[in-house]
Amino acid sequence: MVLVIEVLVIAAVVFVVAALAVGWFDRMAPAPPDAVPTGLPATGPVSAREVAAARLNLAFRGYRMAEVDALLARLASELAWRDDELARRDEELVRLATFAHADLPASPPASGTAPTDAFSPTSSQPPLA
């Protein structure tokens, strides 16, 4: 008889612990998310500063932090170079466009004067075939 009571008490204790673990009594807080945000935007372009500030989560069999940090530093420097190069090229295009438009006359020629372009039909030179 004592053995049956001991088994019932142990079974009741196991049931209560299992019920608490499963959350039947709402005693446990919800589990935190698996991963925290890395700091990168979910959509859109990523800047070099955002890549440099990104941090990855660790796992039980994680990664070599020095290698990942070196990779992130390299990506950040490449992105910074790319951004600088694109800005330089944009400035060069604006400069060239400004230079090209500076050679054009501000207003069209008067209606009585003939254009002096070599490719115009009224030019004295014959068009190239």
Secondary structure, DSSP 8 states (H G I E B T S, - for coil): -HHHHHHHHHHHHHHHHHHHHHTTTS-S-----SS---SS-SSS---HHHHHH------TT---HHHHHHHHHHHHHHHHHHHHHHHHHHHHHHHHHHHHHHSS-SS---TTS----TTSTTSSS----
